[in-house]
Amino acid sequence: VAATPASVQALCKEGYNVLVESGAGLLSDFDDAAYEAAGATIAKSAEIAFDCDIVMKVRPPTLDEISLMPAGSTLIGIVGSRLPGSEPLVERLMAQKINVVAVDNLPRQLSRAQTHDTLSSMANLAGYRAVIEGSVALPRFMAGQFTAAGKVEPAKVLVIGAGVAGLAAIQAAHNLGAIVRAFDVRSSVREQIESVGAEFLTVNIQEEGEGKGGYAKEMSKEFLEAEMALFKKQCGECDIVITTALIPGKPAPKLIKQYMVDIMKRGSVIVDLAAASGGNCEATVPGEKFVTKNGVTILGTDMVQSAAAQASELFSNNVSKFLLSMGEKGRFHLSEADEAVRGCWLIREGERLPEPEAPRPPPPTPKEMELEIEKVVVDPRKVAFRKALSESLMYTAGVSGLLSLSSMGSGISTLATTLSLSCLVGAQVVKGVSAALHSPLMSVTNAISGLTVVGGLLLTGGGYFPKTAPQMLASLAVLVSMVNVGGGFVMTGRMLGMFRRKTDLPSYSYLLALPGAILLALTLRGGSSLTPLIYLVSSLLCIQSIGALSSQKTAPAGNTLGMLGVAGGLAGTICSVHVPQATLVQMLATMALGGGLGVGIARRAEVTDLPQLVAAFHSLVGVAAAATAIASALSAHGSGLLYSISTYL
């Protein structure tokens, strides 16, 4: 169903009057009473329900439903306009003189569109349910077993296509203990496949299959022949085969031929997620469960419908948030300037809008290509000279710029040295981090950036509680910085745990507690005299922490090294300030409170919410920096041009 009680409540809160057709949510376990409690009005008939300014729908409307919609109204839902045979439906929608926003045409490459992407939400659920339904149909264990009756080998699962659905299927099958193999024509997904626990299968022909919008493109005849040979071999070995391959605007490619089905073991299962588009398997019966003569079960049923309540929650969240993003707050407006809306806007009051993509220029004629080749004569010596000249000018500008900073005062030299070296070292270290670990990298660097707590500690005062405005701001900076530190390292650990496989060796990162204990002990013993060296050691540990995230094997140790580096920096700061005991208690209590809050929030967050939580925590660093700058300015801790600029920034 296109709206759940939760999404209805969100729409009503923004001022929308929501009508829900009676019984619309029953198959998704939402009764009319739940909608009424959320603020909706129950429409007793389809005529009343479709007589609205905006109609949200899951499936394409029928011709009878279209006739009920008034001219000038807006339909938001899945239309399937890019699928073969959709023209009669589109023409009928145009004849009704309505606006049509086809959410299945959403430009998926837009970062802000991910919140509204119904296809990804449904594909994720379909991939998960494909493994669940396939394991139910499989007459054996998924995971291996060691019992008194003997050893049971784990099931073998082949996933074809590593889009959203394929990756979800791989992860679900891996979590159930199966041996997972996966194939995709796009080599760029290899690392993603391996990171979620599957073996990436390849063919001997080198050809790239990356198409538009993250989909695959059609491949050459030679590649397809090698692909068929691979699939035939895998079908003879695997217990479950899950296919997810789709090509936009065309019927699903036939990847599992009848002769491959014939050689599969009795009791094996094929789950065809492309059944609605014709199916990837020649033996698939769309919408049905079918058992072949040799005992192979082929599931062509809708996997999303097997979890209707969950599908409704995801779909309604996508569509309602998309609706609320159209126009200013409290005002619905379709704007062609909005890339997400324009990509989905199929029909404007009866007029078919063209595809928003710019048309490709026509290929050059052979004569034009010859002329172009004749014109472009590249002298390698000139190219080498220009490259060397640009590098020389770049270094000249860098040297001149750094040396000119001396006019801003003597203190600028140390700051410029620290900034330049940190930028250079940081860039070199981050380059080595694999793409699959970018999210944990963001999380651990975010936690390390929580060292803004140092500025707050240096300005803390007032005894057990802050008394002046600058002291209150300093205490706030310490609190929110520690929320970021505590939560950041916990989130990093949880993210890294998602990539771990049962076969991976233990990281033994707890052994790093030994150098950590020595660092803290020497800090407490040496006091302020050791502070510069403590800061140096802490900096090196933080740099090494980021570098360790270059591979999954060393990433857990990297998270621990980051904790040690931050702990050393905090301990060095506390030992160097020489504050009264009451102020010291305030410092430690505020740090403990902030760190505890961060850890608690990070532990309770859903795994799917961790990337957004990292971004939210990162904003706390800005809050802490701003609070510290204002507190420093109010306390008149410095003067001069450099101090004023840094405080303002």
Salt bridges, closest charged atoms under 4 A:
GLU14 OE1 - LYS329 NZ 3.02
GLU65 OE1 - LYS57 NZ 3.42
GLU87 OE2 - ARG352 NH1 3.83
ASP117 OD2 - ARG108 NE 3.18
GLU133 OE2 - ARG129 NH2 2.54
GLU153 OE2 - LYS151 NZ 3.39
ASP184 OD1 - ARG186 NE 2.86
GLU194 OE2 - ARG190 NE 3.16
GLU218 OE1 - LYS250 NZ 2.51
GLU237 OE1 - ARG181 NH1 2.72
GLU237 OE2 - LYS233 NZ 3.07
ASP239 OD1 - ARG140 NH1 3.74
ASP239 OD1 - LYS265 NZ 3.15
GLU282 OE2 - LYS257 NZ 3.72
ASP302 OD2 - ARG59 NH2 3.17
GLU336 OE1 - ARG342 NE 3.59
GLU336 OE2 - ARG348 NH1 2.26
ASP338 OD1 - ARG112 NH1 2.67
GLU351 OE1 - ARG348 NH2 3.27
GLU355 OE1 - ARG82 NH2 3.10
GLU357 OE1 - LYS212 NZ 3.16
ASP379 OD1 - ARG381 NE 3.72
ASP504 OD1 - ARG501 NE 3.45
